[in-house]
Amino acid sequence: MNYTLYIGNKNYSTWSMRPWVVMRYFDIPFNEKLVKFDSFNDDSLFKKTMFSVSKYGTVPILIDEDLVISDSLAICEYLAEKHHDLALWPADPKKRAIARSLVAKMHSGFQAIRTYLPMNIEAEFPQIGQIILRDHLEVKKEIMFLDDLLSSLLTSKKIKL
């Protein structure tokens, strides 16, 4: 296997980082192609580069020989199928269903968090965070829900999703 993973900025792109982290964590060898975000206009270098790789024109993209896979979740599912020995998903069907439910929620949910608290690994803005939590109750609710959900998975055998 000779994987090539096209990603965007590691500081801002959660979508790019998801398969990158999985591949690094599980020691799946890959060639990394970092495509800098200059603009998302169709004539930008980013879009031209990505359209030359995929019809989607987005990151992440995983190339496995002649196969082009787009979307972080689809990439991770593909890697799980190709690398059964690495246990990217739990072996137990119930635990795997719970894990997939969590991943799906993280993949498509938490719209308020995505809107008001975008990823920026390098920055610290505690005052801005306090203002966002004060002024946007939906963000606080999503954080509380996520905290409760993850805490319950760590402390309970009965899981309700």
C-alpha positions in Angstrom: 0.0 0.0 0.0 1.2 3.4 -0.9 -1.1 6.0 0.4 -1.0 9.7 -0.3 -3.1 11.9 1.9 -3.9 15.5 0.8 -4.6 17.8 3.6 -5.0 21.5 4.3 -3.8 23.6 7.2 -3.1 21.5 10.3 -3.9 24.5 12.5 -7.4 25.2 11.2 -8.7 22.1 9.3 -10.3 19.5 11.5 -11.4 17.7 8.4 -7.8 17.3 7.3 -6.6 16.4 10.7 -9.0 13.5 11.3 -7.5 10.9 8.9 -4.0 12.4 9.5 -4.3 11.6 13.2 -5.7 8.2 12.6 -2.9 7.3 10.2 -0.2 8.6 12.5 -1.7 7.0 15.6 -1.9 3.6 14.0 1.4 3.9 12.2 -0.1 3.6 8.8 2.6 4.7 6.3 1.5 7.6 4.0 2.9 10.4 1.9 1.6 13.7 3.1 0.7 16.4 0.6 0.0 19.7 2.4 -2.0 22.0 0.1 -2.1 25.5 1.5 -5.3 27.4 1.7 -4.8 30.6 -0.3 -8.5 30.9 -1.3 -11.5 28.8 -1.9 -12.3 30.5 -5.2 -12.3 28.1 -8.2 -9.3 29.9 -9.7 -7.2 29.7 -6.5 -4.0 27.6 -6.3 -5.7 25.4 -3.6 -8.8 24.7 -5.7 -6.7 24.1 -8.9 -4.5 21.7 -7.1 -7.3 19.8 -5.5 -9.5 19.7 -8.6 -6.5 18.1 -10.4 -6.6 15.3 -7.7 -10.4 15.0 -7.2 -13.7 16.1 -8.6 -14.5 17.4 -5.1 -11.8 20.0 -5.0 -11.6 19.6 -1.2 -9.4 18.2 1.5 -8.8 15.6 2.8 -8.3 13.2 -0.1 -6.7 9.8 0.3 -5.2 8.2 -2.8 -4.6 4.5 -2.8 -3.2 3.6 -6.2 -6.0 4.4 -8.6 -8.6 4.9 -5.9 -9.5 8.5 -4.8 -11.4 8.8 -1.5 -12.8 12.1 -0.2 -14.2 13.0 3.2 -12.5 12.3 6.5 -15.1 9.7 7.7 -15.0 7.8 4.4 -11.2 7.8 4.5 -11.2 6.4 8.1 -13.8 3.8 7.2 -11.7 2.7 4.3 -8.6 2.5 6.4 -10.5 0.4 9.0 -11.5 -2.1 6.3 -8.0 -2.3 4.9 -6.3 -2.6 8.3 -8.4 -5.1 10.3 -5.4 -5.9 12.4 -5.1 -2.4 13.8 -8.6 -2.3 15.4 -9.6 1.2 14.3 -13.1 0.2 15.4 -13.9 -1.9 18.5 -14.3 -5.7 17.7 -17.5 -6.0 19.8 -20.5 -5.1 17.5 -22.3 -3.1 20.3 -19.2 -1.1 21.1 -18.6 -0.6 17.4 -22.1 0.8 17.0 -21.6 3.2 19.9 -18.3 4.3 18.5 -19.8 4.9 15.0 -22.7 6.8 16.6 -20.2 9.1 18.3 -18.1 9.6 15.2 -21.2 10.4 13.1 -22.3 13.0 15.7 -18.8 14.5 15.8 -18.7 14.4 12.0 -21.9 16.2 11.3 -23.2 17.7 14.5 -22.3 20.4 16.9 -23.2 23.2 14.5 -23.0 25.9 17.2 -19.5 24.8 18.3 -18.4 24.7 14.6 -19.8 28.2 14.0 -18.6 30.0 17.1 -15.5 28.0 18.1 -13.6 27.1 15.0 -10.4 25.1 15.3 -7.3 27.1 16.0 -4.8 24.9 17.8 -2.2 27.6 18.2 -4.4 30.3 19.7 -5.6 31.0 23.2 -8.6 33.3 23.5 -10.1 32.8 27.0 -11.9 36.1 27.1 -13.4 35.5 23.6 -14.5 32.0 24.7 -16.1 33.4 27.8 -18.0 36.0 25.7 -19.2 33.3 23.3 -20.4 31.1 26.1 -22.2 34.0 27.6 -23.8 35.2 24.4 -24.5 31.9 22.7 -26.4 29.5 24.9 -26.5 26.9 22.1 -22.7 26.6 22.3 -22.7 26.1 26.0 -25.5 23.5 25.6 -23.5 21.5 23.0 -20.4 21.6 25.2 -22.4 20.4 28.2 -24.0 17.6 26.1 -20.6 16.5 24.8 -19.1 16.6 28.2 -22.0 14.6 29.7 -21.9 12.1 26.8 -18.2 11.4 26.9 -18.2 11.3 30.7 -21.0 8.7 30.7 -19.0 6.5 28.3 -16.1 6.6 30.7 -18.0 5.8 33.8 -21.0 3.6 32.9 -21.6 0.3 31.3 -25.1 1.3 30.1 -24.8 3.6 27.2 -27.7 5.6 25.9 -27.1 7.5 22.6 
